[in-house]
Amino acid sequence: MKVLVINAGSSSLKYQLIDMEDESVRAKGLCERIGIEGSRLTHKVPGKEDFVVEEPMPTHQTAIELVLRALIDPEHGVVKSVDEIDAIGHRVLHGGSTYTESTRVNEDVKKVIRECFDLGPLHNPANLMGIEACEKAMPGKPNVAVFDTAFGMSLKPFAYRYAIPEEYYTKYKIRRYGFHGTSHMYVSAETIKYLNLPEGHQRVIVCHLGNGSSISASIGGKAVDTSMGLTPLEGLVMGTRSGDIDPAVVQFICDHEHISVDEMLTILNKKSGVYALSGNLSSDFRDLAKASSEGNEKATLALDAFRHKVVKTIGGYLGVLNGADAIAFAGGIGENDAEMRADIMKQFTYAGIRIDPEANRVRGKRAVISTPDSTVKVIVLPTNEELAIARETVRLTQ
């Protein structure tokens, strides 16, 4: 079975064609600048040179058609016809409180995605455009929506409800949803399999650390808490996002700077985080690490603030889970930054958690990085959201 995985953004579209017989990626690519001058498709096939198409893409429909053309191209393609594609899996940001798990797309699913536009204004409209473009280009093929919020829907009310008047939850479904859900779902499940954790000992903390970062606590692969909230702005200090902040800060700055709440939210989402703490030096943690090593105090502050919040969150989840059986690192920082992993985990030596410095040298591949006598297994487990989406698509269409 071959599954086409689609991740549609407002002006971009990522794709992978995965052969589920061996879960291999047959081809992948990126459409850039959809609806903008200078549109470009970069199509990659293992063992071949990249195939680049520079052609106008006024809509997502055009982008999908170019993707299909590349996939069946006699020289650069990997299938003879679109008929070889059995199903399409879509990353969809928000399913609200209606859809608690992945589902096959029908008119009601599209209606709910549309109703959640105000909860995911940057992503849901593009996700829906990707679905409708595939429906038009490949009529009759099953489409599956894999919601990024689904993982967090297993939280109990005491974990997802905000302590605000109930009418706002009832009228607007304001609650903690959590994001990076597809990654957390994949990494928590794979951690259980990789470590062969027995039933009753499957308490897993996943640290998805990158430019956008979040942490989840789960039991048996089901989330019991997650650091992001109604939006991806809540939680950890991130690349350009502030993370947790006293809500009164918003009113204070709006009043004194004479700006709107919308403007303030843009600041909190795009001009804050380690970028702001570093004096607008960079939101890239590699740049900050280099600057810090050269004595830049603001870069050091930014990294320390990020690390401090991660440690606080892990510590809180150790309490929520009454201990843990495994802690897994994923995401660009989690998978590749050995120094950051070590600095985070040294704060938990009191709990008997110990990192093996030699094992921790690993970058971008699965490995146990804790010592044999560590009370909790600590691992690196690279995330694979596309494969998670493809697996859900197979489950719902076979």
N, C-alpha and C positions, 0 to 999 in steps of 0.2 A: 504494500500500500504506500502510495506517495502522497505526502501532505504538503501543501503550499502554506507557509506561515507568513502572515501579513501584519506589519506594525506601521499603521498609517499615522503620520503627523500632519500638522497644518500645511506644511509646504514640502514634506518629504514622505518617502515610503520605503521601508526596509522589508526585505523578503528573504526567505530561505525555502528551498525545496528539499525536503527530508524524505529519504527512503526508509520507511519504518521497519523494513525487514531486518536491517542492521543498525538503524538509527543514524545513518550516515548522511552528511550534508552533500547533496549532489550539486547544488549551486546556491549562491546567495548574492545579494546586491543591494544597491541603494539608488533610489530616484531622489534627486535634489532639485530644489528651486521650482517646485510645482506651482504653476500660476505666476511665476516670476521669470523675467528674461534671463537667459543663460541656463535653462534646464539641462540636466545631465543624468544619464543612467550609467552606473558602473556595475558591470555584471562579472562575477567571479566564479570560476569553475576550478576545483582542485587539479593541479597539474597543468593548467593552461594559463596563458597570459590574460590579463584583464581585458574585457570587451567593453569599450566605452562608446555610448551613443549620446551625441549632443543634438538634441531635437526638441522643439517646443513641446511642453507639457502643460497646456492651459488648465487641465483638470486631473483629478485622481483617476478618472476613467481612461484618459490618454495614457497615464503612467502605467496602469495595470495592463493595457494593451501592449505597451512597449516591453513590459516584463515578460508577458506571454510570448511575444515575438522573439525575445532573447532566449527564452527557455527552449524553444523549438527550432532555433536557428541551426541550419545544417552544419555550420562550422563551430559555433560557440555554444550551442544548446546541449541539453542533456536528455531530452525526451523527443520522440518523433512527432507527437501531437498533444494537444491539450487534453485529449481523452485519457492520457496516462496519469493525469492528476486526479486523484480520487476524492479529495476534500480540501477545504480551505479553513485554516484556523486563524482567528483574528485576536490580537491583543486589544482589549477594550478597557479603558481606564475605570469607568464607574458604572456599576449596576444598581446604585442606590441600595435600598434595603429590600428590593423586590427579588433580585437574583442573588442567591447565596452560594451558587456554584456555577461552573461552566454550563453552557446550554446551546443546543442547536438554534440557529437563527430562524425566526419567523417574524411575522408582522408585529406581534406583541413585544418581542425582544427589541426590535428596532424602535418601537414606540417608547419603551423604557429608556433606551440609550438616549433618545431625543429628550425625554423628560429630565434627564440628568445633565443636560447641557450646562445648567447653572452651577452644578457641582464640579464639573470638569470642563470648563469653557475652552481650554486650549486643546484638549485631547478628544473628548467625546464626539464633537462634530466631525473631526477628521477620521476617527474610527468608523463612524457611520458611513462616511463617504467611501472609505475603503471597502466596507461590506457591500454597499450598493453597486460599486464599480465592479466587484467580482461577480455579483449576481447577474449583472448585465453582460459581462464579458464571457462568463461560463454558466449559462442558464442550466438549471437542474442539478448543479453540483452542490453538495451539502456544505454549508458554512457554519462554523462554530464560533461563538463568542466566549473568550476566556477572560473573565473580569479580574482586573488587578485588585479589586476590593474584596473578592470572594473569600480569600484566606482569612481575613479579619472578621468575617460574618459569624464565626463560631465563638466569638467572645461573649461572655456573660454580660447581662445588663450593667452590673456594677463596674465592669471594665470598659464598656463602650459608652455609657451615658455620661454626659457632662452635667455638673451640678448647677444647672440653670432651670428656669421655669419649664415645666413639662409641656406647656403649649408649644414651645419652639421645637421640641422633639416630635410632637404629634403633628403639627402643621407642616414643618419643613424637614423632618427627619434629620435634624442636626444631632450627630453622634460621632464617635470615633469609628472610622472605617478602616484606616490603615492602607498603606500602599506598598509598592514593591512586592505585592502579594504573590505573584506568580513565581518570583525568585524565592521568596520564603517557603512557599509550598514545595518547590523543587528541592531546595537545599535541606530542609528539615526531613523530607522523606528519604532523600539520598543518604543523609547522615545516618539515619536508622539502619538502612541497608548496608552501608559501607562499614559501619562498626558492628553490625549484627547485634544491635541492642535488643534484648529480650523484652517481651511483654511486661509492662509494669515498670520498666526502666528506660523509658523513651522520652525523658525530659530534655528538650533541646533548646538552646538559645542560639539563634542565627544572627550574626552581625553582618548585614549587607552594607559595607562601607565603601563609599565612593564620593563623587561630587554631590550626589544625592545619597543620603544615608538613613538607614532605619534598622531597628533591632526588634526581633520577635521572640516570644517565649511560647513553646508549644509542648503538648503532651500527645504522643502517638500521632504526630503529624497534624494535630488540630490546634489552631492558635488559641492561646488563653490571654495573651496581651501583645500589643504592638505599639511602637513608639510614635508613628504618624497618626494623624487624627482625622478631622473632617476633610482636611486637605494635606498635601505633603509638606506643608509649612511647619507643622508641629513636630516636636521631638528634638533630635540631635542638632548641634551646630553643623551646618553643611557648607558646600562650596560658596553659594551666594544666598542661602536661606538662613534666617536667624535661628530657627528652631524655637524652643519654648521661650516665651517672653511674657512679662506682666501685661495684660491687656490695656492697663491704664497708660502704658507707654505710647500706645497708638493715639489715644485722645490727647495726651500731653503734647506730643510732637505736632499733631494736626493743628491744635490750637495755637501753638507758638510759632509754627512755620507757615500757618495759613495755607495748608494743603488739604486735599480731600482724603477720605479713607482709601479710595482706590489708589491714589498716588502713594499713600503710606504702605499699602499692601505690595505695590510694585517694588518699593524700597526694601521691604522685608523679604521678598522673594528673589530679587535680582541684584540687590546692591548691599547685601548684608553677609552674614556668615563669616567664614575665614577670610573672604575677600575684604570685608570691612575691617575686621580686626587686624589684618596685615597692613592697614593703611592703603587699601586698594592696590596692593602689590600684585596679587593673583588669587584666583580661586582654584588653581591647580596645586595639589598637595606636593607634587615633585618640585615645583618652583619654590614653595614655602620651605621645604626641607633643605634645599640648597641654600636659600637665603639665611635660614636659621643657623646652618653650619658655618656661615660666614659672619655671624654675629648680629644679624638683623633681629632686634628685640621684638618688633611687631610681628614678624613671621613666627618667632618662637611663641609669642602670646597666642597667636591664632591656633597653632598646633596644640599647645597646652590646653586651650579651651575646648577644642574638639575632643581630645583624649579624655579630659575630665568628665565631659558629658557622657561619653561612651562608657566609662568606668561606672558612673552613677547609675546608668540604665541597666548595665549587666548586673550590678549589685542588687538593684531593685528586683530584677527578674529572678535572681537566685532566691530571694525571699518569696516571691510569688509562687515559684515552683517547689519551694522547700528543698532547694538544692538543684543540681543538674547532673545529667549523665553525659552530656556533650555540649561543647561550645564550638560552633562552626563559623569560620570567617569566609566571606564571599565579597564580590564586588571588586572594583579596580584597586582600592586600597587594601581591602581585606585579603585579596588573593596575592598581592605583589609586594606589600610593604612589611617586610619582616621586622624592622625596627619598631614600627607602630604597634604591631601585634605583641611584641615582647614588652613594650612599655605599658600597654593596656593590661596584659595578663599578670605583670609583676605586682599589681595592686591586689591580687587575690591569693598571694602565698599564704595568707592567714587561714585560708580555707583549704590548704593543701593542694592547690592547683599550681603545677610547675611546668615550665616550658623547657624543652631540650634545645639549646642554642644551635646545635648542628642541624637537627631536623627542621628547625624554623627557617633555615636558609632557602627553603623552597619558594618558588614563584610560579603561580598560575597552574598548579596541578594538585591533585588530591594527595594529602599526606597527613599523618598524625604528627603533630608538633609538640605534644606534651611528653613528659617522661613516663616510663612504665609505672612509677609509683604515684603519679598524679591522681588526686581524688576525682577529677573530672577529665575526660578525654577532650583535648583541644585539637581541632583539625582545620586544615584549609580545604575547602571544597568549592571549586569554581562553579558559579551559577550558570544555568543554561535555560533561559526563559523560553527560547524558541522550541527547544526539545520538550519542555513542559507543556507548551501550547499544543505541539503536535501529538503528544501522548493523550491529552484531553480530547483532541479531535478524533483520534482513533477510538477512544473509549465510547464516544457518543455517536459514532457513525457506523461502526462495524455491526 
